């Protein structure tokens, strides 16, 4: 059984290793017990490409909140076909969404942080927990320089909320490295990135950013920077 104590050992084992090597290690050591959670962002597209070179049967899933951009849906289809992968779609519980919007309104997230977090919980956290059933580890595309809320993120962490090991293979990558890799390997990416959307989530909660703004400034822009997480990445 995987325990919190394993994290320190794995971090030491993989410290300084290239992202491809980190992914290869997890896909082999945790075979059948690890999944990649992709939001189809630039970092996730890099990881998808790497995984396709290692094991095209790897477990990959994404969360469809029902409020995504059309460009995101197009990218899901394009990516799966280009790399010969199966990307499992996880949906929120329809009855829970229906009750929420009929009680609090279709755009409840603008009214308060509590409402926004409720929406994220129902549309993201609950389906994520279902996706984690039977797993020991999950892979995601966090980088330290993405926002103030991610400065302390480690390569391998213990996800206390879900009781899983969490691995961030691109943790030390810069934004420039991500885009150099994408362009150098002809990786498909969300066309909104070319319209000043560096971080893309649900359509009503994402806007383009101005020159000089933080790359996460377009996510839940009406809130303080310290609260701009949906709950997917709590330790």
C-alpha positions as CSV (number, residue, x, y, z in Angstrom):
1,X,0.0,0.0,0.0
2,X,1.3,3.4,-1.0
3,X,2.0,5.7,2.0
4,X,2.9,9.3,2.6
5,X,6.4,8.1,3.7
6,X,7.1,6.9,0.1
7,X,7.2,10.5,-1.2
8,X,10.5,11.5,0.2
9,X,12.2,8.4,-1.1
10,X,10.8,8.9,-4.6
11,X,11.7,12.6,-4.7
12,X,15.3,11.6,-3.9
13,X,15.3,8.9,-6.5
14,X,14.0,11.2,-9.3
15,X,15.6,14.5,-8.3
16,X,17.1,16.3,-11.3
17,X,15.8,13.7,-13.8
18,X,14.3,14.8,-17.1
19,X,10.5,14.9,-17.3
20,X,10.5,11.9,-19.7
21,X,12.4,9.8,-17.2
22,X,10.1,10.8,-14.4
23,X,7.0,9.8,-16.5
24,X,8.6,6.6,-17.6
25,X,9.4,5.6,-14.0
26,X,5.9,6.3,-12.8
27,X,4.1,4.6,-15.7
28,X,6.2,1.5,-15.1
29,X,6.4,1.4,-11.3
30,X,2.7,2.3,-10.9
31,X,1.4,0.4,-13.9
32,X,-2.4,0.3,-13.8
33,X,-2.4,2.5,-10.7
34,X,-1.4,5.8,-12.1
35,X,-3.3,8.3,-14.4
36,X,-2.6,11.6,-16.1
37,X,-5.1,14.3,-15.5
38,X,-5.0,16.7,-18.4
39,X,-6.8,20.0,-18.8
40,X,-5.4,20.3,-22.4
41,X,-3.3,23.3,-21.3
42,X,0.2,23.9,-22.9
43,X,2.0,22.0,-20.1
44,X,-0.5,19.1,-20.3
45,X,0.0,18.9,-24.1
46,X,3.7,18.5,-23.5
47,X,3.1,15.7,-21.1
48,X,0.6,14.0,-23.4
49,X,3.2,14.0,-26.2
50,X,5.8,12.4,-23.8
51,X,3.4,9.8,-22.6
52,X,2.5,8.8,-26.2
53,X,6.1,8.0,-26.7
54,X,6.3,5.8,-23.6
55,X,2.9,4.0,-23.5
56,X,-0.1,4.8,-25.6
57,X,-2.3,2.6,-23.4
58,X,-1.6,4.8,-20.3
59,X,-4.6,6.0,-18.4
60,X,-5.4,9.7,-19.4
61,X,-8.5,11.5,-18.4
62,X,-9.9,15.1,-18.5
63,X,-12.8,16.8,-16.7
64,X,-15.6,18.2,-18.9
65,X,-17.3,20.7,-16.6
66,X,-19.9,21.5,-19.3
67,X,-18.6,25.1,-19.5
68,X,-15.4,24.7,-21.5
69,X,-14.4,26.7,-24.6
70,X,-15.3,25.2,-28.0
71,X,-11.5,25.4,-28.7
72,X,-10.9,23.0,-25.8
73,X,-13.3,20.4,-27.1
74,X,-11.7,20.6,-30.5
75,X,-8.3,20.0,-29.0
76,X,-9.4,16.9,-27.1
77,X,-10.5,15.3,-30.3
78,X,-7.4,16.4,-32.3
79,X,-5.0,15.3,-29.6
80,X,-6.5,11.9,-29.2
81,X,-6.4,11.3,-32.9
82,X,-2.9,12.6,-33.5
83,X,-1.3,10.5,-30.8
84,X,-3.6,7.4,-30.9
85,X,-4.6,7.9,-27.4
86,X,-7.9,7.3,-25.5
87,X,-8.7,10.3,-23.3
88,X,-11.4,9.4,-20.9
89,X,-14.0,12.2,-20.3
90,X,-15.2,12.6,-16.7
91,X,-18.5,14.5,-16.4
92,X,-20.1,16.1,-13.2
93,X,-23.2,14.5,-11.8
94,X,-26.1,16.0,-13.8
95,X,-28.5,16.1,-10.9
96,X,-26.0,18.0,-8.7
97,X,-25.4,20.6,-11.4
98,X,-29.1,21.0,-12.1
99,X,-29.9,21.6,-8.4
100,X,-27.0,24.0,-8.0
101,X,-27.9,26.3,-11.0
102,X,-31.6,26.2,-10.3
103,X,-30.9,27.2,-6.7
104,X,-28.1,29.7,-7.1
105,X,-28.2,30.8,-10.8
106,X,-26.5,29.8,-13.9
107,X,-23.5,32.1,-13.3
108,X,-23.4,31.8,-9.5
109,X,-19.6,31.9,-9.4
110,X,-19.6,35.7,-10.0
111,X,-21.6,36.3,-6.8
112,X,-19.2,35.1,-4.2
113,X,-16.0,33.0,-3.6
114,X,-18.2,30.5,-1.8
115,X,-20.4,30.1,-4.8
116,X,-17.4,29.8,-7.2
117,X,-15.8,27.2,-5.0
118,X,-19.2,25.3,-4.9
119,X,-19.3,25.3,-8.7
120,X,-15.7,24.1,-8.9
121,X,-16.4,21.4,-6.4
122,X,-19.4,20.0,-8.2
123,X,-18.1,20.3,-11.7
124,X,-14.4,19.4,-11.0
125,X,-13.7,17.9,-7.6
126,X,-16.4,15.4,-7.4
127,X,-15.7,13.9,-10.9
128,X,-12.0,14.0,-10.1
129,X,-12.6,11.8,-7.0
130,X,-14.4,9.3,-9.2
131,X,-11.5,9.3,-11.6
132,X,-9.1,8.6,-8.8
133,X,-10.8,5.4,-7.7
134,X,-8.4,2.5,-7.6
135,X,-5.3,4.7,-8.2
136,X,-2.1,5.2,-6.2
137,X,-0.7,8.2,-8.1
138,X,-1.7,10.9,-10.5
139,X,0.3,13.1,-12.9
140,X,-0.4,16.7,-13.7
141,X,1.3,19.7,-15.4
142,X,1.9,22.1,-12.5
143,X,5.0,24.4,-12.7
144,X,6.3,26.6,-9.9
145,X,6.3,29.8,-11.8
146,X,2.7,29.6,-12.9
147,X,1.3,31.5,-9.8
148,X,1.9,32.6,-6.2
149,X,-0.1,29.6,-5.1
150,X,2.3,27.1,-6.7
151,X,5.7,28.4,-5.5
152,X,6.2,25.6,-3.0
153,X,5.1,22.7,-5.2
154,X,7.5,19.8,-5.3
155,X,8.3,17.2,-8.1
156,X,6.6,14.5,-6.1
157,X,4.1,15.3,-3.4
158,X,1.6,13.6,-1.1
159,X,-2.0,14.6,-2.0
160,X,-3.5,14.4,1.5
161,X,-7.0,15.2,0.2
162,X,-7.2,12.2,-2.1
163,X,-4.6,9.9,-0.4
164,X,-2.5,9.6,-3.5
165,X,1.0,10.4,-4.7
166,X,1.0,13.4,-7.0
167,X,3.8,13.9,-9.6
168,X,4.6,17.2,-11.4
169,X,7.2,16.3,-14.0
170,X,7.4,19.8,-15.4
171,X,7.7,21.5,-12.0
172,X,11.0,23.2,-12.8
173,X,10.2,24.1,-16.5
174,X,9.8,27.7,-17.5
175,X,7.1,28.9,-19.8
176,X,9.7,29.4,-22.6
177,X,10.8,25.7,-22.2
178,X,7.2,24.6,-22.6
179,X,6.6,26.6,-25.8
180,X,10.0,25.6,-27.3
181,X,9.0,22.0,-26.8
182,X,5.6,22.5,-28.3
183,X,6.9,24.2,-31.4
184,X,9.9,21.9,-31.7
185,X,7.7,18.8,-31.7
186,X,4.7,20.2,-33.6
187,X,2.3,19.6,-30.7
188,X,-1.3,20.7,-31.1
189,X,-2.3,23.4,-28.6
190,X,-5.4,25.4,-27.7
191,X,-5.8,28.2,-30.2
192,X,-6.8,30.6,-27.4
193,X,-3.1,30.7,-26.4
194,X,-2.5,32.8,-29.5
195,X,-5.2,35.2,-28.3
196,X,-3.5,36.0,-24.9
197,X,-5.1,33.2,-22.9
198,X,-2.1,31.6,-21.2
199,X,-4.2,29.7,-18.6
200,X,-7.5,28.2,-19.9
201,X,-10.3,26.8,-17.8
202,X,-14.1,27.2,-18.0
203,X,-15.2,29.8,-20.5
204,X,-17.1,32.2,-18.1
205,X,-14.2,32.1,-15.6
206,X,-11.3,32.7,-18.0
207,X,-10.3,35.9,-19.8
208,X,-7.4,37.0,-21.9
209,X,-4.6,38.9,-20.0
210,X,-2.8,42.2,-20.7
211,X,0.9,42.5,-21.3
212,X,2.8,42.2,-18.1
213,X,0.1,40.5,-16.1
214,X,0.7,37.2,-14.3
215,X,-0.1,34.2,-16.4
216,X,-2.9,33.2,-14.1
217,X,-4.4,36.7,-14.0
218,X,-7.1,35.6,-16.4
219,X,-8.5,32.9,-14.1
220,X,-11.2,34.0,-11.7
221,X,-9.9,37.6,-12.2
222,X,-12.5,39.1,-9.9
223,X,-10.8,37.4,-6.9
224,X,-7.6,38.0,-5.0
225,X,-4.6,36.0,-6.4
226,X,-4.3,34.0,-3.2
227,X,-7.7,32.4,-3.8
228,X,-7.4,31.6,-7.5
229,X,-7.4,27.8,-7.3
230,X,-10.3,25.5,-7.8
231,X,-9.3,22.9,-5.2
232,X,-7.8,20.4,-7.6
233,X,-4.3,21.0,-6.3
234,X,-4.6,21.1,-2.5
235,X,-1.9,19.0,-0.8
